Amino acid sequence: MGQKNIPVDSHTYELLKSLKRPSESFRELILRLVQGQGDRVLRHFGSWELDEDELAKIQDVLDQGWTGWEK
């Protein structure tokens, strides 16, 4: 497998360096950071298209849950 150079500025280098484990190479760090990205919760934000009825039901459940907590 060949190698490629990826230029990064000093700020990016320092961020990567701070994430790197003591015995880990930068190559291993990048692989660790990139692997499993598809399973992250943030990728799913905004994927649920909420209609008005669903929103009203959610709001009702939240309102019921907070009943008795209001002073």
PyMOL Python script that loads the backbone (N, CA, C, O; Angstrom):
from pymol import cmd

cmd.read_pdbstr("""\
ATOM      1  N   MET A   1       0.854  -1.180   0.000  1.00  0.00           N
ATOM      2  CA  MET A   1       0.000   0.000   0.000  1.00  0.00           C
ATOM      3  C   MET A   1       0.897   1.239   0.000  1.00  0.00           C
ATOM      4  O   MET A   1       1.837   1.339   0.789  1.00  0.00           O
ATOM      5  N   GLY A   2       0.599   2.162  -0.878  1.00  0.00           N
ATOM      6  CA  GLY A   2       1.384   3.391  -0.977  1.00  0.00           C
ATOM      7  C   GLY A   2       1.039   4.367   0.129  1.00  0.00           C
ATOM      8  O   GLY A   2       0.079   4.173   0.875  1.00  0.00           O
ATOM      9  N   GLN A   3       1.826   5.407   0.221  1.00  0.00           N
ATOM     10  CA  GLN A   3       1.593   6.439   1.214  1.00  0.00           C
ATOM     11  C   GLN A   3       1.210   7.736   0.530  1.00  0.00           C
ATOM     12  O   GLN A   3       1.623   8.003  -0.599  1.00  0.00           O
ATOM     13  N   LYS A   4       0.411   8.546   1.226  1.00  0.00           N
ATOM     14  CA  LYS A   4       0.014   9.877   0.765  1.00  0.00           C
ATOM     15  C   LYS A   4       0.298  10.868   1.877  1.00  0.00           C
ATOM     16  O   LYS A   4       0.140  10.544   3.054  1.00  0.00           O
ATOM     17  N   ASN A   5       0.703  12.038   1.524  1.00  0.00           N
ATOM     18  CA  ASN A   5       0.904  13.113   2.493  1.00  0.00           C
ATOM     19  C   ASN A   5      -0.353  13.955   2.562  1.00  0.00           C
ATOM     20  O   ASN A   5      -0.943  14.297   1.537  1.00  0.00           O
ATOM     21  N   ILE A   6      -0.754  14.285   3.764  1.00  0.00           N
ATOM     22  CA  ILE A   6      -1.920  15.140   3.976  1.00  0.00           C
ATOM     23  C   ILE A   6      -1.453  16.353   4.756  1.00  0.00           C
ATOM     24  O   ILE A   6      -1.161  16.238   5.946  1.00  0.00           O
ATOM     25  N   PRO A   7      -1.373  17.512   4.121  1.00  0.00           N
ATOM     26  CA  PRO A   7      -0.913  18.695   4.848  1.00  0.00           C
ATOM     27  C   PRO A   7      -1.985  19.199   5.823  1.00  0.00           C
ATOM     28  O   PRO A   7      -3.167  19.269   5.486  1.00  0.00           O
ATOM     29  N   VAL A   8      -1.549  19.543   7.029  1.00  0.00           N
ATOM     30  CA  VAL A   8      -2.442  20.128   8.027  1.00  0.00           C
ATOM     31  C   VAL A   8      -1.731  21.325   8.655  1.00  0.00           C
ATOM     32  O   VAL A   8      -0.504  21.356   8.753  1.00  0.00           O
ATOM     33  N   ASP A   9      -2.515  22.297   9.073  1.00  0.00           N
ATOM     34  CA  ASP A   9      -1.910  23.463   9.715  1.00  0.00           C
ATOM     35  C   ASP A   9      -1.551  23.117  11.164  1.00  0.00           C
ATOM     36  O   ASP A   9      -1.898  22.044  11.657  1.00  0.00           O
ATOM     37  N   SER A  10      -0.860  24.027  11.830  1.00  0.00           N
ATOM     38  CA  SER A  10      -0.383  23.787  13.202  1.00  0.00           C
ATOM     39  C   SER A  10      -1.525  23.521  14.170  1.00  0.00           C
ATOM     40  O   SER A  10      -1.413  22.658  15.041  1.00  0.00           O
ATOM     41  N   HIS A  11      -2.612  24.247  14.026  1.00  0.00           N
ATOM     42  CA  HIS A  11      -3.762  24.069  14.917  1.00  0.00           C
ATOM     43  C   HIS A  11      -4.334  22.658  14.770  1.00  0.00           C
ATOM     44  O   HIS A  11      -4.603  21.992  15.770  1.00  0.00           O
ATOM     45  N   THR A  12      -4.519  22.203  13.540  1.00  0.00           N
ATOM     46  CA  THR A  12      -5.048  20.869  13.290  1.00  0.00           C
ATOM     47  C   THR A  12      -4.093  19.807  13.823  1.00  0.00           C
ATOM     48  O   THR A  12      -4.529  18.820  14.415  1.00  0.00           O
ATOM     49  N   TYR A  13      -2.816  20.000  13.618  1.00  0.00           N
ATOM     50  CA  TYR A  13      -1.812  19.068  14.121  1.00  0.00           C
ATOM     51  C   TYR A  13      -1.900  18.953  15.641  1.00  0.00           C
ATOM     52  O   TYR A  13      -1.869  17.849  16.185  1.00  0.00           O
ATOM     53  N   GLU A  14      -2.008  20.084  16.322  1.00  0.00           N
ATOM     54  CA  GLU A  14      -2.077  20.067  17.788  1.00  0.00           C
ATOM     55  C   GLU A  14      -3.351  19.368  18.267  1.00  0.00           C
ATOM     56  O   GLU A  14      -3.325  18.648  19.266  1.00  0.00           O
ATOM     57  N   LEU A  15      -4.463  19.576  17.558  1.00  0.00           N
ATOM     58  CA  LEU A  15      -5.702  18.884  17.921  1.00  0.00           C
ATOM     59  C   LEU A  15      -5.541  17.372  17.771  1.00  0.00           C
ATOM     60  O   LEU A  15      -5.919  16.610  18.661  1.00  0.00           O
ATOM     61  N   LEU A  16      -4.983  16.949  16.649  1.00  0.00           N
ATOM     62  CA  LEU A  16      -4.750  15.521  16.431  1.00  0.00           C
ATOM     63  C   LEU A  16      -3.793  14.961  17.482  1.00  0.00           C
ATOM     64  O   LEU A  16      -4.018  13.877  18.021  1.00  0.00           O
ATOM     65  N   LYS A  17      -2.750  15.690  17.764  1.00  0.00           N
ATOM     66  CA  LYS A  17      -1.756  15.263  18.746  1.00  0.00           C
ATOM     67  C   LYS A  17      -2.395  15.083  20.128  1.00  0.00           C
ATOM     68  O   LYS A  17      -2.045  14.157  20.860  1.00  0.00           O
ATOM     69  N   SER A  18      -3.328  15.967  20.479  1.00  0.00           N
ATOM     70  CA  SER A  18      -3.979  15.878  21.791  1.00  0.00           C
ATOM     71  C   SER A  18      -4.907  14.664  21.883  1.00  0.00           C
ATOM     72  O   SER A  18      -5.185  14.178  22.979  1.00  0.00           O
ATOM     73  N   LEU A  19      -5.385  14.175  20.741  1.00  0.00           N
ATOM     74  CA  LEU A  19      -6.265  13.010  20.715  1.00  0.00           C
ATOM     75  C   LEU A  19      -5.500  11.694  20.634  1.00  0.00           C
ATOM     76  O   LEU A  19      -6.048  10.627  20.910  1.00  0.00           O
ATOM     77  N   LYS A  20      -4.236  11.783  20.255  1.00  0.00           N
ATOM     78  CA  LYS A  20      -3.415  10.593  20.038  1.00  0.00           C
ATOM     79  C   LYS A  20      -3.049   9.941  21.360  1.00  0.00           C
ATOM     80  O   LYS A  20      -2.638  10.612  22.307  1.00  0.00           O
ATOM     81  N   ARG A  21      -3.205   8.619  21.412  1.00  0.00           N
ATOM     82  CA  ARG A  21      -2.808   7.851  22.590  1.00  0.00           C
ATOM     83  C   ARG A  21      -1.286   7.692  22.595  1.00  0.00           C
ATOM     84  O   ARG A  21      -0.658   7.758  21.538  1.00  0.00           O
ATOM     85  N   PRO A  22      -0.684   7.483  23.771  1.00  0.00           N
ATOM     86  CA  PRO A  22       0.790   7.438  23.853  1.00  0.00           C
ATOM     87  C   PRO A  22       1.463   6.458  22.886  1.00  0.00           C
ATOM     88  O   PRO A  22       2.486   6.794  22.289  1.00  0.00           O
ATOM     89  N   SER A  23       0.919   5.279  22.727  1.00  0.00           N
ATOM     90  CA  SER A  23       1.576   4.284  21.871  1.00  0.00           C
ATOM     91  C   SER A  23       0.985   4.243  20.458  1.00  0.00           C
ATOM     92  O   SER A  23       1.277   3.327  19.689  1.00  0.00           O
ATOM     93  N   GLU A  24       0.168   5.220  20.124  1.00  0.00           N
ATOM     94  CA  GLU A  24      -0.563   5.229  18.855  1.00  0.00           C
ATOM     95  C   GLU A  24       0.145   6.104  17.823  1.00  0.00           C
ATOM     96  O   GLU A  24       0.636   7.185  18.149  1.00  0.00           O
ATOM     97  N   SER A  25       0.194   5.638  16.596  1.00  0.00           N
ATOM     98  CA  SER A  25       0.741   6.459  15.509  1.00  0.00           C
ATOM     99  C   SER A  25      -0.364   7.384  14.988  1.00  0.00           C
ATOM    100  O   SER A  25      -1.542   7.175  15.276  1.00  0.00           O
ATOM    101  N   PHE A  26       0.018   8.391  14.233  1.00  0.00           N
ATOM    102  CA  PHE A  26      -0.986   9.277  13.645  1.00  0.00           C
ATOM    103  C   PHE A  26      -1.873   8.497  12.668  1.00  0.00           C
ATOM    104  O   PHE A  26      -3.069   8.769  12.558  1.00  0.00           O
ATOM    105  N   ARG A  27      -1.291   7.542  11.970  1.00  0.00           N
ATOM    106  CA  ARG A  27      -2.067   6.698  11.065  1.00  0.00           C
ATOM    107  C   ARG A  27      -3.144   5.936  11.833  1.00  0.00           C
ATOM    108  O   ARG A  27      -4.297   5.883  11.405  1.00  0.00           O
ATOM    109  N   GLU A  28      -2.767   5.349  12.965  1.00  0.00           N
ATOM    110  CA  GLU A  28      -3.718   4.608  13.803  1.00  0.00           C
ATOM    111  C   GLU A  28      -4.772   5.544  14.385  1.00  0.00           C
ATOM    112  O   GLU A  28      -5.946   5.184  14.473  1.00  0.00           O
ATOM    113  N   LEU A  29      -4.355   6.738  14.781  1.00  0.00           N
ATOM    114  CA  LEU A  29      -5.296   7.729  15.306  1.00  0.00           C
ATOM    115  C   LEU A  29      -6.357   8.072  14.274  1.00  0.00           C
ATOM    116  O   LEU A  29      -7.550   8.069  14.579  1.00  0.00           O
ATOM    117  N   ILE A  30      -5.930   8.365  13.060  1.00  0.00           N
ATOM    118  CA  ILE A  30      -6.882   8.739  12.008  1.00  0.00           C
ATOM    119  C   ILE A  30      -7.830   7.588  11.722  1.00  0.00           C
ATOM    120  O   ILE A  30      -9.030   7.807  11.556  1.00  0.00           O
ATOM    121  N   LEU A  31      -7.318   6.372  11.661  1.00  0.00           N
ATOM    122  CA  LEU A  31      -8.191   5.211  11.445  1.00  0.00           C
ATOM    123  C   LEU A  31      -9.199   5.064  12.581  1.00  0.00           C
ATOM    124  O   LEU A  31     -10.375   4.789  12.341  1.00  0.00           O
ATOM    125  N   ARG A  32      -8.739   5.246  13.814  1.00  0.00           N
ATOM    126  CA  ARG A  32      -9.644   5.145  14.966  1.00  0.00           C
ATOM    127  C   ARG A  32     -10.744   6.202  14.908  1.00  0.00           C
ATOM    128  O   ARG A  32     -11.903   5.917  15.211  1.00  0.00           O
ATOM    129  N   LEU A  33     -10.381   7.408  14.522  1.00  0.00           N
ATOM    130  CA  LEU A  33     -11.356   8.491  14.467  1.00  0.00           C
ATOM    131  C   LEU A  33     -12.365   8.307  13.340  1.00  0.00           C
ATOM    132  O   LEU A  33     -13.523   8.706  13.469  1.00  0.00           O
ATOM    133  N   VAL A  34     -11.937   7.715  12.256  1.00  0.00           N
ATOM    134  CA  VAL A  34     -12.793   7.595  11.079  1.00  0.00           C
ATOM    135  C   VAL A  34     -13.689   6.352  11.141  1.00  0.00           C
ATOM    136  O   VAL A  34     -14.825   6.387  10.668  1.00  0.00           O
ATOM    137  N   GLN A  35     -13.194   5.277  11.711  1.00  0.00           N
ATOM    138  CA  GLN A  35     -13.976   4.039  11.764  1.00  0.00           C
ATOM    139  C   GLN A  35     -15.187   4.199  12.661  1.00  0.00           C
ATOM    140  O   GLN A  35     -15.113   4.824  13.719  1.00  0.00           O
ATOM    141  N   GLY A  36     -16.314   3.622  12.224  1.00  0.00           N
ATOM    142  CA  GLY A  36     -17.536   3.659  13.014  1.00  0.00           C
ATOM    143  C   GLY A  36     -18.309   4.956  12.932  1.00  0.00           C
ATOM    144  O   GLY A  36     -19.254   5.152  13.696  1.00  0.00           O
ATOM    145  N   GLN A  37     -17.942   5.843  12.034  1.00  0.00           N
ATOM    146  CA  GLN A  37     -18.636   7.124  11.919  1.00  0.00           C
ATOM    147  C   GLN A  37     -20.109   6.957  11.565  1.00  0.00           C
ATOM    148  O   GLN A  37     -20.929   7.787  11.958  1.00  0.00           O
ATOM    149  N   GLY A  38     -20.460   5.910  10.837  1.00  0.00           N
ATOM    150  CA  GLY A  38     -21.847   5.701  10.430  1.00  0.00           C
ATOM    151  C   GLY A  38     -22.778   5.412  11.588  1.00  0.00           C
ATOM    152  O   GLY A  38     -23.991   5.574  11.457  1.00  0.00           O
ATOM    153  N   ASP A  39     -22.234   4.985  12.727  1.00  0.00           N
ATOM    154  CA  ASP A  39     -23.057   4.629  13.872  1.00  0.00           C
ATOM    155  C   ASP A  39     -23.253   5.775  14.860  1.00  0.00           C
ATOM    156  O   ASP A  39     -23.958   5.619  15.857  1.00  0.00           O
ATOM    157  N   ARG A  40     -22.665   6.873  14.603  1.00  0.00           N
ATOM    158  CA  ARG A  40     -22.758   7.982  15.548  1.00  0.00           C
ATOM    159  C   ARG A  40     -24.161   8.582  15.563  1.00  0.00           C
ATOM    160  O   ARG A  40     -24.814   8.699  14.527  1.00  0.00           O
ATOM    161  N   VAL A  41     -24.599   8.949  16.732  1.00  0.00           N
ATOM    162  CA  VAL A  41     -25.942   9.499  16.909  1.00  0.00           C
ATOM    163  C   VAL A  41     -26.136  10.780  16.109  1.00  0.00           C
ATOM    164  O   VAL A  41     -27.210  11.004  15.550  1.00  0.00           O
ATOM    165  N   LEU A  42     -25.125  11.606  16.050  1.00  0.00           N
ATOM    166  CA  LEU A  42     -25.265  12.899  15.376  1.00  0.00           C
ATOM    167  C   LEU A  42     -25.625  12.760  13.906  1.00  0.00           C
ATOM    168  O   LEU A  42     -26.242  13.662  13.337  1.00  0.00           O
ATOM    169  N   ARG A  43     -25.257  11.658  13.283  1.00  0.00           N
ATOM    170  CA  ARG A  43     -25.603  11.450  11.872  1.00  0.00           C
ATOM    171  C   ARG A  43     -27.106  11.327  11.671  1.00  0.00           C
ATOM    172  O   ARG A  43     -27.598  11.498  10.555  1.00  0.00           O
ATOM    173  N   HIS A  44     -27.848  11.029  12.749  1.00  0.00           N
ATOM    174  CA  HIS A  44     -29.280  10.794  12.637  1.00  0.00           C
ATOM    175  C   HIS A  44     -30.116  12.028  12.974  1.00  0.00           C
ATOM    176  O   HIS A  44     -31.328  12.027  12.758  1.00  0.00           O
ATOM    177  N   PHE A  45     -29.494  13.065  13.493  1.00  0.00           N
ATOM    178  CA  PHE A  45     -30.244  14.272  13.815  1.00  0.00           C
ATOM    179  C   PHE A  45     -30.865  14.848  12.551  1.00  0.00           C
ATOM    180  O   PHE A  45     -30.207  14.973  11.518  1.00  0.00           O
ATOM    181  N   GLY A  46     -32.133  15.194  12.650  1.00  0.00           N
ATOM    182  CA  GLY A  46     -32.829  15.777  11.515  1.00  0.00           C
ATOM    183  C   GLY A  46     -33.403  14.758  10.549  1.00  0.00           C
ATOM    184  O   GLY A  46     -34.029  15.144   9.562  1.00  0.00           O
ATOM    185  N   SER A  47     -33.212  13.467  10.800  1.00  0.00           N
ATOM    186  CA  SER A  47     -33.705  12.458   9.866  1.00  0.00           C
ATOM    187  C   SER A  47     -35.178  12.134  10.091  1.00  0.00           C
ATOM    188  O   SER A  47     -35.816  11.546   9.218  1.00  0.00           O
ATOM    189  N   TRP A  48     -35.725  12.503  11.236  1.00  0.00           N
ATOM    190  CA  TRP A  48     -37.129  12.248  11.526  1.00  0.00           C
ATOM    191  C   TRP A  48     -37.929  13.474  11.104  1.00  0.00           C
ATOM    192  O   TRP A  48     -37.778  14.555  11.673  1.00  0.00           O
ATOM    193  N   GLU A  49     -38.770  13.293  10.111  1.00  0.00           N
ATOM    194  CA  GLU A  49     -39.612  14.394   9.654  1.00  0.00           C
ATOM    195  C   GLU A  49     -40.886  14.388  10.483  1.00  0.00           C
ATOM    196  O   GLU A  49     -41.791  13.585  10.259  1.00  0.00           O
ATOM    197  N   LEU A  50     -40.935  15.290  11.431  1.00  0.00           N
ATOM    198  CA  LEU A  50     -42.012  15.375  12.407  1.00  0.00           C
ATOM    199  C   LEU A  50     -43.190  16.155  11.828  1.00  0.00           C
ATOM    200  O   LEU A  50     -43.024  17.272  11.338  1.00  0.00           O
ATOM    201  N   ASP A  51     -44.400  15.545  11.891  1.00  0.00           N
ATOM    202  CA  ASP A  51     -45.566  16.306  11.447  1.00  0.00           C
ATOM    203  C   ASP A  51     -46.245  16.936  12.670  1.00  0.00           C
ATOM    204  O   ASP A  51     -45.844  16.675  13.805  1.00  0.00           O
ATOM    205  N   GLU A  52     -47.243  17.740  12.446  1.00  0.00           N
ATOM    206  CA  GLU A  52     -47.882  18.497  13.524  1.00  0.00           C
ATOM    207  C   GLU A  52     -48.527  17.584  14.569  1.00  0.00           C
ATOM    208  O   GLU A  52     -48.460  17.877  15.763  1.00  0.00           O
ATOM    209  N   ASP A  53     -49.155  16.472  14.136  1.00  0.00           N
ATOM    210  CA  ASP A  53     -49.793  15.544  15.084  1.00  0.00           C
ATOM    211  C   ASP A  53     -48.758  14.889  15.995  1.00  0.00           C
ATOM    212  O   ASP A  53     -48.974  14.785  17.202  1.00  0.00           O
ATOM    213  N   GLU A  54     -47.649  14.452  15.434  1.00  0.00           N
ATOM    214  CA  GLU A  54     -46.589  13.846  16.249  1.00  0.00           C
ATOM    215  C   GLU A  54     -46.030  14.850  17.249  1.00  0.00           C
ATOM    216  O   GLU A  54     -45.798  14.522  18.412  1.00  0.00           O
ATOM    217  N   LEU A  55     -45.819  16.067  16.784  1.00  0.00           N
ATOM    218  CA  LEU A  55     -45.309  17.113  17.655  1.00  0.00           C
ATOM    219  C   LEU A  55     -46.274  17.371  18.806  1.00  0.00           C
ATOM    220  O   LEU A  55     -45.843  17.533  19.947  1.00  0.00           O
ATOM    221  N   ALA A  56     -47.573  17.410  18.521  1.00  0.00           N
ATOM    222  CA  ALA A  56     -48.581  17.638  19.559  1.00  0.00           C
ATOM    223  C   ALA A  56     -48.589  16.491  20.567  1.00  0.00           C
ATOM    224  O   ALA A  56     -48.713  16.728  21.768  1.00  0.00           O
ATOM    225  N   LYS A  57     -48.460  15.253  20.094  1.00  0.00           N
ATOM    226  CA  LYS A  57     -48.433  14.099  21.003  1.00  0.00           C
ATOM    227  C   LYS A  57     -47.206  14.144  21.908  1.00  0.00           C
ATOM    228  O   LYS A  57     -47.303  13.883  23.107  1.00  0.00           O
ATOM    229  N   ILE A  58     -46.076  14.468  21.341  1.00  0.00           N
ATOM    230  CA  ILE A  58     -44.847  14.569  22.136  1.00  0.00           C
ATOM    231  C   ILE A  58     -44.984  15.672  23.175  1.00  0.00           C
ATOM    232  O   ILE A  58     -44.603  15.488  24.332  1.00  0.00           O
ATOM    233  N   GLN A  59     -45.518  16.803  22.774  1.00  0.00           N
ATOM    234  CA  GLN A  59     -45.694  17.917  23.711  1.00  0.00           C
ATOM    235  C   GLN A  59     -46.649  17.533  24.831  1.00  0.00           C
ATOM    236  O   GLN A  59     -46.415  17.893  25.985  1.00  0.00           O
ATOM    237  N   ASP A  60     -47.731  16.801  24.514  1.00  0.00           N
ATOM    238  CA  ASP A  60     -48.677  16.350  25.547  1.00  0.00           C
ATOM    239  C   ASP A  60     -47.999  15.432  26.555  1.00  0.00           C
ATOM    240  O   ASP A  60     -48.197  15.581  27.761  1.00  0.00           O
ATOM    241  N   VAL A  61     -47.209  14.493  26.076  1.00  0.00           N
ATOM    242  CA  VAL A  61     -46.505  13.575  26.971  1.00  0.00           C
ATOM    243  C   VAL A  61     -45.538  14.346  27.868  1.00  0.00           C
ATOM    244  O   VAL A  61     -45.459  14.082  29.067  1.00  0.00           O
ATOM    245  N   LEU A  62     -44.811  15.287  27.297  1.00  0.00           N
ATOM    246  CA  LEU A  62     -43.899  16.101  28.100  1.00  0.00           C
ATOM    247  C   LEU A  62     -44.647  16.930  29.129  1.00  0.00           C
ATOM    248  O   LEU A  62     -44.215  17.039  30.276  1.00  0.00           O
ATOM    249  N   ASP A  63     -45.773  17.517  28.721  1.00  0.00           N
ATOM    250  CA  ASP A  63     -46.573  18.318  29.657  1.00  0.00           C
ATOM    251  C   ASP A  63     -47.083  17.462  30.806  1.00  0.00           C
ATOM    252  O   ASP A  63     -47.066  17.898  31.957  1.00  0.00           O
ATOM    253  N   GLN A  64     -47.538  16.248  30.507  1.00  0.00           N
ATOM    254  CA  GLN A  64     -48.020  15.344  31.555  1.00  0.00           C
ATOM    255  C   GLN A  64     -46.884  14.962  32.499  1.00  0.00           C
ATOM    256  O   GLN A  64     -47.077  14.871  33.711  1.00  0.00           O
ATOM    257  N   GLY A  65     -45.721  14.745  31.944  1.00  0.00           N
ATOM    258  CA  GLY A  65     -44.563  14.383  32.761  1.00  0.00           C
ATOM    259  C   GLY A  65     -44.137  15.477  33.709  1.00  0.00           C
ATOM    260  O   GLY A  65     -43.632  15.204  34.798  1.00  0.00           O
ATOM    261  N   TRP A  66     -44.338  16.720  33.298  1.00  0.00           N
ATOM    262  CA  TRP A  66     -43.920  17.839  34.125  1.00  0.00           C
ATOM    263  C   TRP A  66     -45.015  18.276  35.102  1.00  0.00           C
ATOM    264  O   TRP A  66     -44.776  19.141  35.945  1.00  0.00           O
ATOM    265  N   THR A  67     -46.219  17.685  34.998  1.00  0.00           N
ATOM    266  CA  THR A  67     -47.306  18.031  35.924  1.00  0.00           C
ATOM    267  C   THR A  67     -46.868  17.678  37.340  1.00  0.00           C
ATOM    268  O   THR A  67     -46.373  16.577  37.578  1.00  0.00           O
ATOM    269  N   GLY A  68     -47.039  18.559  38.238  1.00  0.00           N
ATOM    270  CA  GLY A  68     -46.624  18.337  39.611  1.00  0.00           C
ATOM    271  C   GLY A  68     -45.223  18.857  39.912  1.00  0.00           C
ATOM    272  O   GLY A  68     -44.866  19.012  41.080  1.00  0.00           O
ATOM    273  N   TRP A  69     -44.437  19.124  38.902  1.00  0.00           N
ATOM    274  CA  TRP A  69     -43.089  19.640  39.094  1.00  0.00           C
ATOM    275  C   TRP A  69     -43.071  21.162  39.086  1.00  0.00           C
ATOM    276  O   TRP A  69     -42.113  21.788  39.539  1.00  0.00           O
ATOM    277  N   GLU A  70     -44.138  21.743  38.567  1.00  0.00           N
ATOM    278  CA  GLU A  70     -44.176  23.200  38.487  1.00  0.00           C
ATOM    279  C   GLU A  70     -44.510  23.759  39.863  1.00  0.00           C
ATOM    280  O   GLU A  70     -45.348  23.209  40.578  1.00  0.00           O
ATOM    281  N   LYS A  71     -43.865  24.837  40.223  1.00  0.00           N
ATOM    282  CA  LYS A  71     -44.096  25.464  41.530  1.00  0.00           C
ATOM    283  C   LYS A  71     -44.951  26.674  41.377  1.00  0.00           C
ATOM    284  O   LYS A  71     -45.258  27.341  42.365  1.00  0.00           O
TER     285      LYS A  71
END
""", "prot")
cmd.dss("prot")
cmd.show_as("cartoon", "prot")
cmd.util.cbc("prot")
cmd.orient("prot")
